[in-house]
Amino acid sequence: MEELKFSKAKVAFIPDQGRPITGFLGETVSASEIAGFWGEKVTIRGTAHFRPSGQMAFVEIMKVALASQGDAYFSRPVIRETVAQQLERQLAARKSSGNKLSQFIGILADAEGDYETDLKMLSE
């Protein structure tokens, strides 16, 4: 972050790239603690809250530390996703992890034989 602004419990982080990030101090971070980081490059940890449009609204800050070389990876603009894009991504993730039982349903339906024995074997 290039710049740190502070007003009561509200903090504005100015990343190297992208838009400023608004943050609110969580219960574990005091105003005096964060004041020591003014003008420094920092890494924040917390919970991001998003608007229905998919754009980040603010971050609830749980921890602040001086940035290290490895933290540069995380100093990139946040990608906006619409609700439809979020749903598509989540559905794709579910399909890839898959239900283990669904793998056997097709096998059982195509196989000739004793279905009761097959089902008992799967439930054990």
C-alpha positions in Angstrom: 0.0 0.0 0.0 1.3 3.5 -0.8 -0.7 5.5 1.6 -2.7 5.0 4.8 -5.5 7.4 5.9 -7.2 7.1 9.2 -10.5 8.5 10.7 -11.7 7.0 14.0 -12.4 3.3 13.1 -12.4 3.9 9.3 -9.2 3.4 7.4 -8.4 3.9 3.7 -5.7 1.8 2.1 -4.3 3.0 -1.2 -2.9 0.0 -3.1 -0.1 0.2 -5.7 -2.7 -0.7 -8.4 -6.5 -0.3 -8.4 -8.9 1.6 -6.3 -8.6 2.6 -2.6 -9.8 0.0 -0.1 -12.0 1.1 2.7 -11.5 -0.8 6.0 -13.0 -0.7 9.5 -11.0 -1.7 12.5 -12.1 -5.0 14.0 -12.1 -5.7 17.7 -8.6 -7.1 17.6 -7.0 -3.9 16.1 -6.7 -0.7 18.0 -6.4 2.8 16.5 -3.1 3.3 18.2 -1.7 0.1 16.7 -2.7 1.0 13.1 -1.4 4.6 13.5 2.2 3.1 13.7 1.8 2.0 10.1 1.2 5.4 8.5 3.3 5.9 5.4 4.3 2.2 5.4 3.5 -0.6 3.0 1.3 -3.0 4.9 -0.6 -6.2 4.5 -4.1 -6.4 6.0 -6.0 -9.5 7.0 -9.7 -9.5 7.5 -13.1 -10.2 6.0 -14.1 -8.5 2.8 -17.8 -7.5 2.4 -19.2 -7.1 -1.1 -22.1 -5.2 -2.7 -24.7 -7.1 -4.7 -23.0 -5.8 -7.8 -19.9 -7.9 -6.9 -17.8 -4.9 -6.0 -16.0 -4.8 -2.7 -17.7 -2.5 -0.2 -15.2 -2.6 2.7 -12.9 -4.9 4.7 -13.3 -5.6 8.4 -9.6 -5.5 9.5 -8.5 -8.3 11.9 -4.7 -7.9 11.6 -2.2 -5.4 10.1 1.5 -6.1 9.6 4.4 -4.6 7.6 4.4 -6.0 4.0 7.1 -8.5 3.0 8.4 -9.3 -0.4 6.0 -12.2 -0.8 3.0 -10.0 -0.1 3.4 -8.2 -3.4 1.4 -11.0 -5.1 -1.7 -9.8 -3.2 -1.3 -6.2 -4.1 -3.3 -6.5 -7.3 -6.7 -5.1 -8.1 -9.8 -7.0 -6.9 -11.7 -8.6 -9.8 -15.4 -7.8 -9.9 -17.8 -10.6 -10.5 -21.5 -10.3 -11.1 -23.9 -12.5 -9.2 -24.4 -14.6 -12.3 -20.6 -15.0 -12.7 -20.3 -16.0 -9.0 -23.0 -18.6 -9.3 -21.4 -20.0 -12.5 -18.0 -20.3 -10.7 -19.6 -22.0 -7.7 -21.5 -24.5 -9.8 -18.4 -25.3 -11.8 -16.5 -25.9 -8.5 -19.3 -28.3 -7.3 -19.2 -30.2 -10.5 -15.5 -30.7 -10.3 -15.6 -32.0 -6.7 -18.6 -34.1 -7.5 -20.7 -36.4 -5.3 -19.0 -39.7 -4.9 -22.2 -41.7 -4.9 -23.3 -40.1 -8.2 -20.3 -41.8 -9.9 -21.9 -45.2 -9.1 -25.5 -44.4 -10.1 -24.7 -44.7 -13.8 -22.8 -48.0 -13.2 -25.7 -49.5 -11.3 -28.3 -48.4 -13.8 -26.4 -49.9 -16.7 -25.5 -53.2 -15.0 -27.6 -56.2 -15.1 -27.7 -58.0 -11.8 -28.7 -57.9 -8.2 -29.3 -54.2 -7.4 -30.0 -54.8 -3.7 -26.6 -56.4 -3.2 -24.9 -53.5 -5.0 -26.8 -50.9 -2.9 -26.0 -52.8 0.4 -22.3 -52.9 -0.6 -22.3 -49.1 -1.3 -23.9 -48.3 2.1 -21.3 -50.3 4.1 
